[in-house]
Amino acid sequence: MILTTHAVVGAAVAELFPSNPILGFCAAFLSHFVLDAIPHWDYKIKSHKKNPEDPLNGGVKFGKDFIIDLLKVLIDLILGFVLSFLIFSKDGLKNQEIALMGAFAGMFPDALQFAYWIFKTKFLKSIQKIHFAVHQIIEIKPSVFWGIFSQVAIIAIVLFIVLK
Ligand SMILES: [Zn+2]
């Protein structure tokens, strides 16, 4: 899913454990894989080089597409942090800190995936294996409209449960 969805859901999950930030971080981190297991839409990352023989072993092609992808990801990332901050801003600083930490933890697996594409270390590979396995359960290709609409709906449902 897109980073904004991972961020807001991660923030919401971390807010469930206000007195235990470590548990909150872990729960938000795990929420990433739960969300990725749901059939969903993602925007294209053109600079990601797929490897048809070994799908786990893709890489990154640096160039013009990489700059465009970087901008897309950066906007998505900032939107995730800003929304998480604003949604959980009404109860003061502690809530906002938890929200930002949860947002970070929720998006973190995608940062690790990117790091894996570049560095390919053993540790990153074991996380990438899990990430890849859950992400490939059912692949769908909805239009951009339905893709975004469904992720907004997921955010709304999670916030409804957490904020009620
Ligand atoms: Zn992911």
Residues whose N, C-alpha, C, O or C-beta is under 5 A from the ligand:
A	BS01	ZN	M1 D36 D110
